């Protein structure tokens, strides 16, 4: 499946060149290698026409919408185009027809469509001036002809099946239900179904029925069987499996410079709403909305200009009026998240929201040799400083302080800077030595935390399967696999950018819907 990665890299290269020049010149400047697909003709076959030239020709035709006849006439009128593509002579219509039917296999067909259709979509979505590029409606309509009308239109049937297969091959090896060896279905079949359910955002009963329709009734378990199996996964082992899978996925980019230096990370807690009875539900917590109820999960994610990945997941268990849970020790959650994340990458600074304003959290991060930047709740001592700043007409102030708890102590700074909302003054706690002249600029780093909100939106909106189950094991399983699919998307996007020397910014080259089908085998080296 690495052919799809190479196809999208070709598409990205053409797209980038079209920003500066016309289509023919874009192809003239191509130095893109075509190594991931194979010539269907054997070495002894009398086929003097270059395989690479043929592939590029079909990509060109798919971008413009040219028929074989029109494209042949183009090459006859403009023999320099034939030379640019790599032909020593102008092929006739029958040569193209035979190549498509006999020389190209399914992988090559898919390669051509992926590269060309990416270019067409990008040209129209980004308003790139390229008159020869065909209408986006032509390819979108064609791609959706076979799509089940009740499914999310961003995923074709082919893309769904392909993604479940690729995710199975590259991400699920570290999860084990510990079921009997003679069970009717292998664990991977449950993982495929779970991936499918997340992609089309449905529940187990509907998802199993629709998946069986595509893969055969004997291939996939029924919805109730799926839920029973999910409950057999031990919660701790699920978290461990996620950690091992993340390490495996990250191994492919271990040599990248951005991961040889310390990264900035964000810790936050997201909620999955729950609407049932809460009696006997210790993992259900209250929310900021007084009457709201939810399952809660804490995550640690890389943010900034690095590849945005979730490195650690931790369920949150809080004390509530309907259970006997001890009060939540948030610093212990932070400790577990940071320790697991540091197994993958060096961490320089952690950003948290005001919910983590706790001297125990501060000391925990200091003990882990990690810097922090966390907004403070304003208490009487902070109000006194703010009052004095107003009297002195100061916009910025830095106060020295210290943390003392049973687990240790360290010096810290309280930074008073203008709020980015334009109203009032924001107060931050940090373990770094920051002076008044640099405090405002330093605190602007906190704005990167918005990325984690975008991340949660994608995890829950693009990859999280639906369920009304009261069982916490089901909820954790669903969330962990949604995060795993999100990571696969982001890592694949990183590989595509790296393959074309693209800028490593936060915005993805491809949407979740486009990129999820590219869980390419480039993630794991071939045997």
C-alpha positions as CSV (number, residue, x, y, z in Angstrom):
1,X,0.0,0.0,0.0
2,X,3.0,2.3,0.0
3,X,2.0,3.0,-3.6
4,X,-0.8,5.3,-2.3
5,X,1.7,7.3,-0.3
6,X,3.9,7.8,-3.4
7,X,0.8,8.7,-5.5
8,X,-0.2,11.4,-3.1
9,X,3.4,12.7,-3.0
10,X,3.2,12.9,-6.8
11,X,-0.1,14.8,-6.5
12,X,1.3,17.2,-4.0
13,X,4.4,17.9,-6.2
14,X,2.2,18.7,-9.2
15,X,-0.1,20.8,-7.1
16,X,2.8,22.9,-5.8
17,X,4.2,23.5,-9.2
18,X,0.8,24.5,-10.6
19,X,0.9,27.5,-8.2
20,X,3.7,28.9,-10.3
21,X,3.3,27.5,-13.8
22,X,1.0,25.7,-16.3
23,X,0.2,22.0,-16.4
24,X,2.6,21.0,-19.1
25,X,5.5,22.8,-17.5
26,X,4.6,21.3,-14.2
27,X,5.1,17.8,-15.8
28,X,8.3,19.0,-17.5
29,X,9.9,19.8,-14.1
30,X,8.9,16.5,-12.5
31,X,11.7,14.4,-11.1
32,X,9.3,12.2,-9.1
33,X,10.4,8.6,-9.1
34,X,7.7,5.9,-9.7
35,X,9.0,2.9,-7.7
36,X,6.0,1.7,-5.7
37,X,4.1,0.2,-8.6
38,X,5.3,-2.4,-11.1
39,X,5.2,-2.8,-14.8
40,X,2.6,-5.4,-15.7
41,X,4.6,-6.5,-18.8
42,X,7.6,-8.9,-18.2
43,X,11.1,-7.9,-19.0
44,X,11.0,-9.9,-22.3
45,X,7.7,-8.2,-23.5
46,X,8.2,-6.1,-26.6
47,X,6.9,-2.9,-25.1
48,X,9.2,0.0,-26.1
49,X,7.0,2.6,-24.5
50,X,8.3,3.7,-21.2
51,X,6.3,2.5,-18.2
52,X,6.9,5.7,-16.3
53,X,5.8,7.8,-19.4
54,X,2.6,5.7,-19.6
55,X,1.8,6.3,-15.9
56,X,2.4,10.0,-16.2
57,X,0.3,10.2,-19.3
58,X,-2.6,8.6,-17.5
59,X,-2.2,11.0,-14.6
60,X,-2.2,13.9,-17.1
61,X,-5.3,12.6,-18.8
62,X,-7.1,12.0,-15.5
63,X,-6.3,15.6,-14.5
64,X,-7.5,17.2,-17.7
65,X,-10.3,14.7,-18.5
66,X,-8.8,14.0,-22.0
67,X,-10.0,10.9,-23.8
68,X,-7.4,8.6,-25.5
69,X,-8.2,10.2,-28.8
70,X,-7.9,13.8,-27.6
71,X,-4.7,13.1,-25.7
72,X,-3.2,11.4,-28.8
73,X,-4.1,14.5,-30.9
74,X,-2.5,16.7,-28.2
75,X,0.8,14.8,-28.4
76,X,0.7,14.9,-32.3
77,X,0.2,18.6,-32.3
78,X,2.7,19.2,-29.5
79,X,5.4,16.5,-29.8
80,X,7.4,18.3,-27.1
81,X,4.8,17.2,-24.6
82,X,5.4,13.6,-25.6
83,X,9.1,14.2,-25.0
84,X,8.4,15.8,-21.6
85,X,6.5,12.7,-20.6
86,X,9.3,10.5,-21.6
87,X,8.2,9.0,-25.0
88,X,10.5,8.5,-27.9
89,X,7.6,8.5,-30.2
90,X,3.9,9.5,-30.0
91,X,1.7,6.5,-29.0
92,X,-1.6,5.8,-30.7
93,X,-5.0,5.4,-29.0
94,X,-4.7,1.6,-28.9
95,X,-1.4,1.8,-27.0
96,X,-3.1,3.6,-24.2
97,X,-6.1,1.3,-24.2
98,X,-3.9,-1.8,-24.1
99,X,-1.8,-0.3,-21.3
100,X,-4.8,0.4,-19.1
101,X,-6.3,-3.1,-19.7
102,X,-3.2,-5.3,-19.8
103,X,-0.2,-3.5,-18.5
104,X,-1.6,-1.8,-15.4
105,X,-2.9,-3.7,-12.4
106,X,-5.4,-2.5,-9.8
107,X,-2.6,-0.9,-7.7
108,X,-1.5,1.2,-10.7
109,X,-5.1,2.2,-11.5
110,X,-5.5,3.3,-7.9
111,X,-2.2,5.1,-8.0
112,X,-3.2,7.1,-11.1
113,X,-6.6,8.1,-9.7
114,X,-5.2,9.0,-6.3
115,X,-2.5,11.3,-7.7
116,X,-4.7,13.0,-10.3
117,X,-7.9,13.4,-8.2
118,X,-5.8,15.0,-5.4
119,X,-4.5,17.6,-7.9
120,X,-8.1,18.3,-9.2
121,X,-9.5,18.8,-5.7
122,X,-6.6,21.0,-4.6
123,X,-6.7,23.2,-7.7
124,X,-10.4,24.0,-7.1
125,X,-10.4,24.0,-3.3
126,X,-7.3,26.4,-3.2
127,X,-8.4,28.5,-6.2
128,X,-5.2,27.8,-8.1
129,X,-5.3,29.1,-11.7
130,X,-5.0,26.0,-13.9
131,X,-7.5,26.2,-16.9
132,X,-6.7,22.8,-18.2
133,X,-7.7,21.0,-15.0
134,X,-11.1,19.4,-15.2
135,X,-14.1,20.3,-13.1
136,X,-14.0,18.9,-9.5
137,X,-17.6,17.8,-9.9
138,X,-16.6,15.3,-12.6
139,X,-14.3,13.3,-10.2
140,X,-16.4,13.8,-7.1
141,X,-19.5,12.5,-8.8
142,X,-17.5,9.5,-10.2
143,X,-16.0,8.7,-6.8
144,X,-19.4,8.7,-5.1
145,X,-21.4,6.6,-7.5
146,X,-20.7,3.4,-5.6
147,X,-20.8,5.0,-2.1
148,X,-23.6,3.8,0.2
149,X,-25.8,6.9,0.5
150,X,-26.2,6.5,4.3
151,X,-22.5,6.7,4.9
152,X,-20.3,9.8,5.4
153,X,-19.5,11.0,1.9
154,X,-15.9,11.6,2.8
155,X,-15.3,7.8,2.8
156,X,-15.8,5.6,-0.2
157,X,-16.7,2.0,0.2
158,X,-13.2,1.1,-1.2
159,X,-11.6,3.6,1.2
160,X,-13.3,2.1,4.2
161,X,-12.3,-1.5,3.4
162,X,-8.8,-0.4,2.6
163,X,-8.4,1.5,5.8
164,X,-9.6,-1.3,8.0
165,X,-7.2,-3.7,6.3
166,X,-4.2,-1.3,6.6
167,X,-5.0,-0.4,10.2
168,X,-5.2,-4.1,11.0
169,X,-1.8,-4.7,9.4
170,X,0.1,-1.9,11.1
171,X,-1.6,-0.9,14.4
172,X,-3.3,-3.8,16.1
173,X,-0.6,-6.2,16.9
174,X,-0.2,-5.0,20.5
175,X,-3.8,-5.6,21.6
176,X,-4.9,-9.0,22.9
177,X,-8.3,-10.0,24.2
178,X,-6.8,-13.1,25.7
179,X,-9.6,-15.2,24.2
180,X,-9.4,-18.9,23.5
181,X,-7.2,-19.9,20.5
182,X,-10.2,-21.7,18.9
183,X,-12.5,-18.6,19.0
184,X,-14.6,-18.2,15.9
185,X,-13.1,-14.8,15.1
186,X,-9.6,-13.5,15.4
187,X,-9.0,-10.3,17.4
188,X,-8.0,-8.5,14.2
189,X,-11.5,-9.0,12.8
190,X,-13.0,-7.1,15.8
191,X,-10.4,-4.3,15.2
192,X,-11.4,-4.0,11.6
193,X,-15.0,-3.8,12.6
194,X,-14.2,-1.2,15.2
195,X,-12.3,0.9,12.7
196,X,-15.2,0.7,10.2
197,X,-17.6,1.8,12.9
198,X,-15.4,4.8,13.7
199,X,-15.1,5.8,10.1
200,X,-18.9,5.7,9.4
201,X,-19.7,6.8,13.0
202,X,-22.3,4.2,13.8
203,X,-22.9,1.7,16.6
204,X,-22.1,-2.0,16.9
205,X,-25.4,-3.4,15.6
206,X,-25.6,-1.2,12.5
207,X,-21.9,-1.3,11.9
208,X,-21.7,-5.1,12.0
209,X,-24.6,-5.4,9.6
210,X,-23.1,-2.9,7.1
211,X,-19.6,-4.4,7.5
212,X,-20.9,-7.9,6.9
213,X,-22.6,-6.7,3.7
214,X,-19.2,-5.7,2.4
215,X,-16.9,-8.4,3.7
216,X,-19.3,-11.3,3.9
217,X,-21.5,-12.6,6.8
218,X,-19.0,-15.2,7.8
219,X,-16.1,-12.8,7.9
220,X,-17.3,-10.4,10.6
221,X,-18.9,-10.9,14.0
222,X,-22.4,-9.7,14.9
223,X,-22.8,-6.6,16.9
224,X,-23.5,-8.3,20.2
225,X,-20.5,-10.6,19.8
226,X,-18.4,-7.5,19.1
227,X,-19.5,-5.9,22.4
228,X,-18.9,-9.1,24.4
229,X,-15.4,-9.3,23.1
230,X,-14.6,-5.7,23.7
231,X,-15.5,-6.2,27.3
232,X,-12.8,-8.9,27.6
233,X,-10.0,-6.3,27.0
234,X,-8.5,-5.4,30.3
235,X,-8.5,-1.5,30.7
236,X,-4.8,-1.4,31.8
237,X,-3.7,-3.7,29.0
238,X,-5.6,-1.4,26.5
239,X,-3.6,1.6,27.7
240,X,-0.4,-0.5,27.5
241,X,-1.3,-1.6,24.0
242,X,-1.8,2.0,22.9
243,X,1.6,2.9,24.3
244,X,3.3,0.1,22.5
245,X,1.5,0.8,19.2
246,X,2.4,4.5,19.5
247,X,6.1,3.5,20.0
248,X,5.9,1.4,16.9
249,X,4.3,4.1,14.8
250,X,6.9,6.7,16.0
251,X,9.8,4.5,15.2
252,X,9.5,5.4,11.5
253,X,10.3,9.1,12.2
254,X,12.8,8.7,15.0
255,X,15.5,10.1,12.7
256,X,13.6,13.3,12.0
257,X,15.3,16.4,13.5
258,X,12.0,17.6,15.0
259,X,12.0,14.6,17.2
260,X,15.6,14.7,18.3
261,X,15.0,17.9,20.1
262,X,12.6,18.4,23.1
263,X,9.0,19.1,22.1
264,X,6.2,21.1,23.6
265,X,3.2,19.1,24.9
266,X,-0.3,19.8,26.1
267,X,-2.2,17.9,28.7
268,X,-6.0,18.2,28.8
269,X,-9.2,16.3,29.7
270,X,-12.0,15.6,27.2
271,X,-15.5,14.4,27.9
272,X,-17.7,11.8,26.2
273,X,-21.3,12.6,27.2
274,X,-23.3,10.0,29.1
275,X,-27.1,10.2,29.5
276,X,-28.0,7.0,31.4
277,X,-28.5,6.3,35.1
278,X,-25.3,7.0,37.2
279,X,-26.0,4.6,40.0
280,X,-23.1,2.0,40.2
281,X,-21.2,4.0,37.5
282,X,-17.9,5.0,39.2
283,X,-16.2,6.0,35.9
284,X,-19.0,8.6,35.1
285,X,-18.2,12.1,36.3
286,X,-20.0,15.4,36.5
287,X,-19.3,18.2,34.0
288,X,-19.1,22.0,34.1
289,X,-22.7,21.9,33.1
290,X,-24.3,21.2,36.5
291,X,-26.6,18.5,35.2
292,X,-24.1,17.0,32.7
293,X,-22.6,13.5,33.0
294,X,-19.7,12.1,31.1
295,X,-16.8,9.7,30.8
296,X,-13.5,11.6,31.0
297,X,-10.2,10.9,29.4
298,X,-6.9,12.8,29.9
299,X,-4.4,12.9,27.0
300,X,-0.9,14.3,26.4
301,X,-0.3,15.6,22.9
302,X,2.6,17.1,20.9
303,X,1.7,20.6,19.8
304,X,3.4,23.4,17.9
305,X,5.2,22.9,14.6
306,X,5.9,19.2,15.2
307,X,3.7,16.4,14.0
308,X,0.6,16.6,16.3
309,X,0.2,13.2,17.9
310,X,-1.4,11.9,21.1
311,X,1.4,10.2,23.0
312,X,-0.5,9.0,26.1
313,X,-4.1,8.3,27.2
314,X,-5.3,8.0,30.8
315,X,-8.9,7.5,32.0
316,X,-10.0,9.9,34.7
317,X,-11.8,8.7,37.8
318,X,-13.4,11.4,39.9
319,X,-15.3,11.4,43.1
320,X,-19.0,12.0,42.6
321,X,-22.1,12.0,44.7
322,X,-23.2,8.6,43.3
323,X,-20.0,6.7,44.1
324,X,-17.3,6.2,46.7
325,X,-14.3,7.2,44.7
326,X,-11.6,9.1,46.5
327,X,-11.1,12.7,45.5
328,X,-9.3,13.0,42.2
329,X,-5.5,13.2,42.5
330,X,-4.9,15.1,39.2
331,X,-1.1,15.2,39.7
332,X,-1.0,11.4,39.6
333,X,-2.8,11.5,36.2
334,X,-0.2,14.1,35.0
335,X,2.7,11.9,36.3
336,X,1.5,8.8,34.4
337,X,0.9,10.8,31.2
338,X,4.3,12.5,31.2
339,X,6.2,9.3,32.1
340,X,4.7,7.4,29.2
341,X,5.2,10.2,26.8
342,X,8.8,10.6,27.7
343,X,9.4,7.0,26.6
344,X,8.7,8.2,23.1
345,X,10.1,11.8,22.9
346,X,12.0,14.3,25.0
347,X,9.6,16.9,26.5
348,X,10.7,20.5,27.1
349,X,7.5,22.2,28.3
350,X,4.0,21.1,29.2
351,X,1.0,23.4,28.7
352,X,-2.1,22.7,30.8
353,X,-5.4,24.7,31.3
354,X,-6.6,26.2,34.6
355,X,-8.0,22.8,35.7
356,X,-4.4,21.8,36.4
357,X,-3.6,24.8,38.6
358,X,-2.3,22.8,41.6
359,X,0.9,23.0,43.6
360,X,1.0,19.2,43.4
361,X,0.9,19.3,39.6
362,X,3.6,22.0,39.6
363,X,5.9,19.9,41.8
364,X,5.1,16.7,39.9
365,X,6.2,18.3,36.6
366,X,9.3,19.7,38.3
367,X,10.2,16.3,39.6
368,X,9.9,14.9,36.1
369,X,12.4,17.6,34.9
370,X,9.7,19.1,32.7
371,X,9.0,22.9,32.4
372,X,5.4,24.1,32.6
373,X,3.2,27.0,31.7
374,X,-0.2,26.9,33.4
375,X,-2.8,29.7,33.9
376,X,-3.5,30.5,37.5
377,X,-6.8,30.9,39.3
378,X,-6.8,34.4,40.8
379,X,-6.8,34.3,44.6
380,X,-6.4,37.1,47.1
381,X,-2.6,37.3,46.7
382,X,-2.9,37.6,42.9
383,X,-5.6,40.2,43.3
384,X,-3.3,42.3,45.5
385,X,-0.6,42.2,42.7
386,X,-3.2,43.1,40.1
387,X,-4.3,46.1,42.2
388,X,-0.8,47.3,42.6
389,X,-0.2,47.0,38.8
390,X,-3.2,49.2,38.2
391,X,-2.0,51.8,40.6
392,X,1.5,51.7,39.0
393,X,0.0,51.7,35.5
394,X,1.9,48.4,34.7
395,X,0.9,46.0,32.0
396,X,3.4,43.3,32.8
397,X,4.7,42.0,36.1
398,X,6.7,39.0,37.3
399,X,6.6,37.7,40.9
400,X,8.9,35.1,42.4
401,X,7.3,32.3,44.4
402,X,8.1,28.8,45.5
403,X,6.3,25.4,45.8
404,X,6.7,23.3,48.9
405,X,4.9,19.9,49.2
406,X,5.9,16.6,50.7
407,X,7.2,15.4,47.3
408,X,9.7,18.3,47.0
409,X,10.1,22.0,46.3
410,X,11.2,24.3,43.6
411,X,11.2,28.0,42.7
412,X,8.6,29.3,40.3
413,X,7.4,32.5,38.7
414,X,4.0,34.1,38.4
415,X,3.7,36.0,35.2
416,X,1.1,38.8,34.8
417,X,0.6,39.7,31.2
418,X,-2.2,41.3,29.1
419,X,-4.9,38.8,28.2
420,X,-5.0,37.7,24.6
421,X,-8.8,38.3,24.7
422,X,-8.0,42.0,25.0
423,X,-9.6,42.4,28.4
424,X,-7.8,42.5,31.7
425,X,-4.6,40.6,32.8
426,X,-3.9,36.9,32.6
427,X,-1.8,35.2,35.3
428,X,0.4,32.2,34.5
429,X,2.6,29.9,36.6
430,X,5.9,28.7,35.2
431,X,9.0,26.9,36.4
432,X,11.2,28.8,34.1
433,X,13.1,32.0,34.9
434,X,11.3,34.6,32.9
435,X,11.9,38.3,33.2
436,X,9.4,41.1,32.8
437,X,10.8,42.1,29.3
438,X,10.1,38.6,27.9
439,X,7.1,37.5,29.9
440,X,4.4,38.6,27.4
441,X,6.2,36.9,24.5
442,X,6.8,33.8,26.5
443,X,3.1,33.5,27.5
444,X,2.1,33.7,23.8
445,X,3.3,30.1,23.6
446,X,0.2,29.2,25.5
447,X,-2.0,30.0,22.5
448,X,-0.7,26.7,20.9
449,X,-3.0,24.9,23.2
450,X,-5.9,25.5,20.8
451,X,-4.5,22.7,18.7
452,X,-5.6,20.1,21.3
453,X,-9.2,21.4,21.0
454,X,-9.0,20.8,17.3
455,X,-7.5,17.4,18.0
456,X,-10.4,16.4,20.2
457,X,-12.9,17.6,17.7
458,X,-11.3,15.4,15.0
459,X,-11.0,12.3,17.3
460,X,-14.6,12.5,18.4
461,X,-16.0,13.7,15.1
462,X,-14.1,11.7,12.6
463,X,-13.0,8.4,14.3
464,X,-15.1,7.7,17.4
465,X,-17.8,5.0,17.0
466,X,-21.2,5.5,18.6
467,X,-22.4,3.6,21.6
468,X,-24.9,3.9,24.4
469,X,-23.2,1.2,26.5
470,X,-23.0,1.8,30.2
471,X,-19.9,-0.4,30.4
472,X,-16.7,1.6,31.0
473,X,-14.6,-1.1,29.2
474,X,-16.6,-0.4,26.0
475,X,-16.2,3.4,26.4
476,X,-12.4,3.1,26.9
477,X,-12.0,0.7,24.0
478,X,-13.9,3.0,21.6
479,X,-11.9,6.1,22.7
480,X,-8.5,4.4,22.6
481,X,-9.1,3.2,19.0
482,X,-10.4,6.6,17.9
483,X,-7.2,8.2,19.2
484,X,-5.2,5.5,17.4
485,X,-6.9,6.2,14.1
486,X,-6.3,9.9,14.6
487,X,-2.6,9.2,15.2
488,X,-2.4,7.1,12.0
489,X,-4.0,10.0,10.1
490,X,-1.5,12.5,11.4
491,X,1.5,10.3,11.0
492,X,0.6,9.5,7.4
493,X,0.1,13.2,6.7
494,X,3.6,13.8,8.1
495,X,5.1,11.1,5.8
496,X,3.4,12.8,2.8
497,X,4.9,16.2,3.7
498,X,8.3,14.7,4.3
499,X,8.2,12.9,1.0
500,X,7.8,16.2,-0.9
501,X,9.9,18.4,1.4
502,X,6.7,20.2,2.4
503,X,6.6,22.7,5.2
504,X,6.0,20.9,8.5
505,X,3.1,23.1,9.7
506,X,0.1,22.1,11.8
507,X,-2.5,22.1,9.0
508,X,-2.8,18.7,7.3
509,X,-2.1,18.3,3.6
510,X,-5.2,16.0,3.4
511,X,-8.4,15.9,5.4
512,X,-9.1,13.1,7.8
513,X,-11.5,11.6,5.2
514,X,-8.8,11.6,2.5
515,X,-5.8,10.6,4.6
516,X,-7.3,7.9,6.7
517,X,-7.3,5.6,3.7
518,X,-3.5,6.0,3.5
519,X,-2.5,4.0,6.5
520,X,0.4,3.1,4.3
521,X,2.8,0.2,4.7
522,X,5.5,2.9,4.7
523,X,4.8,3.0,8.4
524,X,6.2,-0.4,8.9
525,X,9.2,-1.6,6.8
526,X,8.6,-4.5,4.5
527,X,10.1,-7.9,5.6
